[in-house]
Amino acid sequence: MKRLIYISLLVLAVSCGKAASVSDDNAWVNDEAQRVPVLFGASKADVAQSKAIRDGLISGSVMNNLDVGVIGVAEKNVENSGTVTWGTETEGTVLIDNRKVTTNETGAIKISPAVYYPYRNQYAYTFYSYYPYNNASGETASLADGAYSITYDLGKTDILWAKSAATEYNGISGFNAAYCRAVKKAGLESEYFPKLEYSHLLTALVFRVKGKDSSIENYSVRVKGIQLTDTYTSAKLCIADNEAGKSGVLTGIGNGKIGRSDLDVKPIAKETDACTIMAMPAKSYNVELTISIIGEQESTIPLTIGSDSTEYMAGYIYYFTVTVNTPEAVTIVGTELKEWTPGENPTPGTEI
């Protein structure tokens, strides 16, 4: 079962330039003249243990200071039970048009200005979210041909995606104002309000470097690069699509190298973390190691991890030890698999 990352969202209500009181915040529950704010369910307690990978480093919690995009679209017409072809040109079908929000240290997201459901409960809305909000070129998701999508460079950073689908409570279709009122009156918002459950869409490959023994230090060897070759170099994420089955799909683009070519890791008897490469899931990867001896020309060593009978899956993190025996002899051993997702390395303890 995939490990999911839960982020709770809150919306600030503002009235007459001052923060609304607690009673005013809840006035909409029983007063149908009040607008109903978009509120999201609480996150799970273990969310702080889920790590994000940014710039090739596993650092901190995915909850902390991440710029995510939030989209809310109508996917059901409650009045006639029909599906909806949503778009900005059709009034009321796009509730949240790719809003940028930043997670804080506790995982809460505050959307300001507040977003409200329409008074008329014509539509039931579904919410989507993604990370990163911007790609390396500074672009964000755009809506074209009935879909929000964005293209990322691969190699260094997580790609996360979440969906909270329209549902029903006690015969009332949601998510919309009528649904949220009914749920809030029943005190079941933590269970029935929309929640964003993020999944990792890439595979994380962590490479560590060590020498066979302390004698390797006599060679003044350095690992200068670890790259995947003949692999996808970018990927297009379909965040939300009018056509069923396309939302949340990540499609690889291009062919070339990803990873690090600017390393300077000295092999010693103890393992040293060298780099983390974020790649599209695959059965195997071609790895190119760049080795140098101080004062001499660099050399590259091609290696392969995995085979047609293995599978490196999205949401999993795999650890490999690059052992430098001599400047000309290098092996890679798959050592362990850790959270994100519990599972087994396809090639545990197997030398390449």
C-alpha positions as CSV (number, residue, x, y, z in Angstrom):
1,M,0.0,0.0,0.0
2,K,1.4,3.4,-1.0
3,R,2.4,5.7,1.8
4,L,0.4,8.8,1.6
5,I,1.2,12.3,2.8
6,Y,-1.6,14.2,4.4
7,I,-1.8,17.9,4.5
8,S,-4.6,19.8,6.2
9,L,-5.9,23.0,4.7
10,L,-7.5,25.9,6.5
11,V,-9.1,29.0,5.1
12,L,-8.9,32.4,6.8
13,A,-12.2,34.2,7.1
14,V,-11.9,38.0,7.1
15,S,-14.6,40.5,7.8
16,C,-14.4,44.3,7.7
17,G,-10.6,44.1,7.8
18,K,-10.6,42.2,11.1
19,A,-10.2,38.5,11.8
20,A,-13.6,37.0,12.4
21,S,-14.5,35.7,15.8
22,V,-14.9,32.0,16.5
23,S,-18.7,32.4,16.5
24,D,-18.7,34.3,13.2
25,D,-16.5,31.6,11.6
26,N,-19.3,29.1,12.3
27,A,-22.3,31.3,11.5
28,W,-22.6,29.7,8.1
29,V,-23.5,26.3,9.7
30,N,-27.0,27.3,10.6
31,D,-27.5,30.5,8.6
32,E,-28.0,29.7,4.9
33,A,-27.6,33.4,4.1
34,Q,-24.0,33.1,4.9
35,R,-21.4,31.9,2.4
36,V,-19.7,28.5,3.1
37,P,-15.9,28.6,3.1
38,V,-13.9,25.8,1.6
39,L,-12.4,23.9,4.5
40,F,-10.3,20.8,4.5
41,G,-10.1,17.9,7.0
42,A,-7.4,17.5,9.5
43,S,-4.1,15.7,8.7
44,K,-2.9,12.5,10.3
45,A,-0.6,12.7,13.3
46,D,2.3,10.9,11.5
47,V,2.6,13.3,8.6
48,A,5.7,15.0,10.1
49,Q,7.6,11.8,9.5
50,S,7.1,11.9,5.7
51,K,10.1,13.5,4.0
52,A,10.3,15.6,0.9
53,I,13.3,15.5,-1.5
54,R,14.4,18.9,-2.7
55,D,17.5,19.7,-4.6
56,G,18.6,16.1,-4.3
57,L,18.5,16.1,-0.5
58,I,16.2,14.3,1.9
59,S,15.7,17.2,4.2
60,G,12.9,18.0,6.7
61,S,9.3,17.2,6.5
62,V,7.2,17.4,3.4
63,M,4.9,19.6,5.6
64,N,7.5,22.4,5.9
65,N,7.6,25.4,3.6
66,L,6.5,23.7,0.4
67,D,4.8,25.8,-2.4
68,V,1.9,23.7,-3.6
69,G,-0.8,24.4,-6.1
70,V,-4.5,23.8,-5.3
71,I,-7.2,23.4,-7.9
72,G,-10.9,22.9,-7.4
73,V,-13.2,21.9,-10.2
74,A,-16.8,20.7,-10.6
75,E,-17.0,17.1,-11.7
76,K,-20.7,16.4,-11.1
77,N,-23.9,18.3,-11.8
78,V,-26.0,17.6,-8.7
79,E,-29.2,18.9,-10.3
80,N,-29.3,16.4,-13.1
81,S,-26.7,13.8,-11.9
82,G,-24.6,14.5,-15.0
83,T,-20.9,14.8,-15.5
84,V,-19.4,18.3,-16.0
85,T,-17.0,19.5,-18.7
86,W,-15.4,22.2,-16.5
87,G,-13.4,25.2,-17.7
88,T,-12.9,28.8,-16.9
89,E,-15.3,29.8,-19.6
90,T,-18.1,27.9,-17.9
91,E,-19.3,29.8,-14.9
92,G,-19.1,28.1,-11.5
93,T,-17.2,25.0,-12.8
94,V,-13.7,26.1,-11.6
95,L,-13.8,27.0,-7.9
96,I,-10.1,27.3,-7.3
97,D,-8.0,28.2,-10.3
98,N,-4.5,26.9,-9.5
99,R,-4.0,28.8,-6.2
100,K,-0.5,28.9,-4.8
101,V,-0.3,28.1,-1.0
102,T,2.7,27.4,1.2
103,T,2.7,24.7,3.9
104,N,3.9,25.9,7.4
105,E,5.8,23.9,10.0
106,T,2.7,22.1,11.1
107,G,1.4,21.3,7.7
108,A,-1.5,23.7,7.7
109,I,-2.2,25.8,4.6
110,K,-4.0,29.1,4.8
111,I,-5.7,30.3,1.6
112,S,-6.1,34.0,1.6
113,P,-8.3,35.6,0.4
114,A,-10.8,32.9,1.4
115,V,-12.6,30.7,-1.1
116,Y,-16.3,30.1,-0.8
117,Y,-18.7,27.6,-2.3
118,P,-21.5,29.0,-4.5
119,Y,-24.9,29.6,-2.9
120,R,-26.5,27.4,-5.5
121,N,-25.6,23.8,-4.9
122,Q,-25.5,23.0,-8.6
123,Y,-22.1,21.3,-8.6
124,A,-20.1,18.9,-6.5
125,Y,-16.4,19.8,-6.5
126,T,-13.3,17.7,-6.6
127,F,-10.0,19.1,-5.3
128,Y,-6.5,18.5,-6.7
129,S,-3.1,19.6,-5.5
130,Y,0.5,19.2,-6.8
131,Y,4.1,20.0,-5.9
132,P,6.3,21.8,-6.9
133,Y,4.1,24.8,-7.8
134,N,6.8,26.1,-10.2
135,N,9.1,24.2,-12.4
136,A,12.8,25.1,-13.0
137,S,11.8,27.7,-15.6
138,G,9.5,29.4,-13.1
139,E,6.3,28.2,-14.9
140,T,3.3,26.9,-13.1
141,A,0.4,24.7,-14.2
142,S,-1.7,25.9,-17.1
143,L,-5.2,25.0,-18.3
144,A,-5.3,23.9,-21.9
145,D,-7.5,21.4,-23.8
146,G,-9.5,20.7,-20.7
147,A,-6.6,19.8,-18.4
148,Y,-4.3,21.4,-15.9
149,S,-0.7,20.2,-16.5
150,I,2.9,21.2,-15.9
151,T,6.3,19.9,-17.1
152,Y,9.2,19.3,-14.8
153,D,12.9,18.6,-15.2
154,L,13.8,15.3,-13.5
155,G,16.7,14.5,-11.3
156,K,16.6,16.5,-8.1
157,T,13.1,17.1,-6.7
158,D,10.0,15.2,-5.7
159,I,6.8,15.4,-7.8
160,L,3.7,15.1,-5.5
161,W,0.1,14.8,-6.5
162,A,-3.2,14.6,-4.5
163,K,-6.9,14.3,-5.2
164,S,-9.9,14.6,-2.9
165,A,-12.9,13.4,-5.0
166,A,-16.4,14.5,-4.8
167,T,-18.5,12.2,-2.6
168,E,-21.8,11.9,-0.6
169,Y,-22.8,12.2,3.0
170,N,-26.3,11.1,4.1
171,G,-27.6,11.3,0.5
172,I,-26.2,14.8,-0.1
173,S,-23.7,15.2,-2.9
174,G,-20.4,17.0,-2.1
175,F,-18.2,18.8,-2.0
176,N,-20.4,21.9,-1.9
177,A,-22.2,24.3,0.5
178,A,-25.1,22.0,1.4
179,Y,-22.8,19.0,1.9
180,C,-20.4,20.9,4.2
181,R,-23.3,22.3,6.3
182,A,-24.7,18.8,6.8
183,V,-21.3,17.4,7.8
184,K,-20.5,20.3,10.1
185,K,-23.8,20.0,11.9
186,A,-23.1,16.3,12.5
187,G,-19.7,17.1,13.8
188,L,-18.1,14.8,11.2
189,E,-15.9,17.3,9.4
190,S,-12.7,15.5,10.3
191,E,-14.0,12.4,8.5
192,Y,-16.1,13.9,5.6
193,F,-14.5,17.2,4.7
194,P,-12.1,17.0,1.7
195,K,-8.6,15.8,2.5
196,L,-5.5,16.0,0.3
197,E,-3.5,12.8,0.4
198,Y,-0.2,13.3,-1.5
199,S,1.6,10.5,-3.3
200,H,5.2,10.5,-4.6
201,L,5.1,10.0,-8.4
202,L,8.9,9.4,-8.8
203,T,11.4,6.8,-7.7
204,A,14.2,8.0,-5.4
205,L,17.7,6.4,-5.9
206,V,20.2,7.2,-3.1
207,F,23.9,6.6,-3.9
208,R,26.5,6.2,-1.2
209,V,30.2,5.9,-1.8
210,K,32.9,4.0,0.1
211,G,36.3,2.5,-0.5
212,K,36.9,-1.3,-0.3
213,D,39.2,-0.5,2.6
214,S,41.4,2.3,3.9
215,S,44.0,1.5,1.2
216,I,41.9,3.3,-1.4
217,E,43.0,6.6,0.2
218,N,46.5,5.9,-1.2
219,Y,45.2,6.5,-4.7
220,S,43.7,10.0,-4.1
221,V,40.6,8.9,-5.9
222,R,37.5,11.1,-6.2
223,V,34.0,10.3,-7.4
224,K,33.1,13.3,-9.6
225,G,29.8,12.2,-11.0
226,I,26.9,9.8,-10.7
227,Q,24.3,10.0,-13.5
228,L,21.6,7.9,-15.0
229,T,21.9,7.6,-18.8
230,D,19.4,6.7,-21.5
231,T,16.6,7.8,-19.3
232,Y,13.8,10.4,-19.3
233,T,15.0,13.9,-18.6
234,S,11.7,15.5,-17.9
235,A,8.1,14.6,-17.2
236,K,4.6,16.1,-17.8
237,L,2.2,15.9,-14.9
238,C,-1.6,15.9,-15.7
239,I,-3.0,17.4,-12.5
240,A,-6.7,17.5,-13.4
241,D,-8.3,16.4,-16.7
242,N,-11.9,16.4,-17.9
243,E,-11.3,12.9,-19.3
244,A,-11.4,10.2,-16.7
245,G,-8.2,8.3,-16.0
246,K,-5.8,11.0,-17.0
247,S,-5.6,13.0,-13.8
248,G,-2.4,12.2,-11.8
249,V,-0.6,10.6,-14.7
250,L,3.1,11.4,-15.1
251,T,4.5,10.9,-18.6
252,G,8.2,10.8,-19.2
253,I,9.8,13.0,-21.9
254,G,13.1,13.1,-23.6
255,N,16.2,10.9,-23.4
256,G,19.5,11.7,-21.8
257,K,21.3,12.0,-18.5
258,I,20.1,13.1,-15.1
259,G,21.9,13.2,-11.8
260,R,25.1,14.9,-10.6
261,S,28.2,15.7,-12.6
262,D,29.6,18.1,-10.0
263,L,30.5,15.8,-7.1
264,D,33.8,15.6,-5.3
265,V,33.4,12.6,-3.0
266,K,36.5,10.9,-1.5
267,P,36.0,7.2,-1.0
268,I,36.9,6.1,2.5
269,A,36.3,2.9,4.5
270,K,33.0,4.4,5.8
271,E,30.0,5.0,3.5
272,T,29.4,8.7,2.5
273,D,26.2,9.9,1.0
274,A,26.9,11.2,-2.5
275,C,23.6,12.1,-4.1
276,T,19.9,11.3,-4.5
277,I,18.5,11.0,-8.1
278,M,14.7,11.4,-8.7
279,A,13.8,9.3,-11.7
280,M,10.8,7.9,-13.5
281,P,9.9,4.4,-12.3
282,A,11.7,1.7,-14.4
283,K,12.8,-2.0,-14.4
284,S,16.4,-1.0,-14.5
285,Y,18.7,2.0,-14.8
286,N,22.0,2.5,-16.6
287,V,24.4,4.3,-14.3
288,E,27.5,6.3,-15.4
289,L,30.2,6.9,-12.7
290,T,32.8,9.5,-13.2
291,I,36.1,8.7,-11.4
292,S,39.2,10.8,-11.2
293,I,42.7,10.5,-9.6
294,I,44.1,13.8,-8.6
295,G,46.5,15.0,-11.3
296,E,45.1,12.6,-13.9
297,Q,42.3,12.5,-16.5
298,E,38.8,11.6,-15.4
299,S,37.3,8.2,-16.5
300,T,33.8,7.0,-16.8
301,I,32.5,3.6,-15.7
302,P,29.2,2.3,-17.0
303,L,27.1,0.0,-14.7
304,T,23.5,-1.3,-14.7
305,I,21.2,-1.7,-11.7
306,G,18.1,-3.9,-12.0
307,S,17.0,-6.1,-14.9
308,D,13.8,-7.1,-16.8
309,S,12.7,-9.1,-13.8
310,T,12.9,-6.2,-11.3
311,E,10.9,-3.0,-10.8
312,Y,11.8,0.3,-9.2
313,M,8.5,1.8,-8.2
314,A,7.1,5.3,-7.7
315,G,7.0,6.3,-4.0
316,Y,9.8,4.0,-3.1
317,I,13.4,5.0,-2.1
318,Y,16.3,2.7,-2.9
319,Y,19.8,2.8,-1.4
320,F,22.9,1.8,-3.3
321,T,26.5,1.6,-2.2
322,V,29.1,2.4,-4.8
323,T,32.3,0.6,-3.7
324,V,35.6,1.8,-5.2
325,N,38.0,-1.2,-5.0
326,T,40.7,0.4,-7.1
327,P,40.5,3.4,-9.5
328,E,39.5,0.9,-12.3
329,A,37.2,-1.4,-10.3
330,V,33.8,-0.3,-9.0
331,T,30.8,-2.2,-7.9
332,I,27.3,-1.1,-6.9
333,V,25.3,-3.0,-4.2
334,G,21.7,-2.4,-3.5
335,T,21.6,-2.2,0.3
336,E,18.2,-1.3,1.7
337,L,14.9,0.3,1.1
338,K,13.4,2.8,3.6
339,E,10.4,5.0,4.0
340,W,8.7,6.6,1.9
341,T,7.0,3.2,1.3
342,P,7.7,-0.2,3.0
343,G,8.9,-2.8,0.6
344,E,11.8,-4.8,-0.7
345,N,14.7,-3.8,-3.0
346,P,14.3,-5.7,-6.3
347,T,18.1,-6.4,-6.2
348,P,19.0,-6.6,-2.5
349,G,22.7,-7.4,-1.9
350,T,23.3,-8.1,-5.6
351,E,26.5,-6.8,-7.0
352,I,26.4,-5.4,-10.5
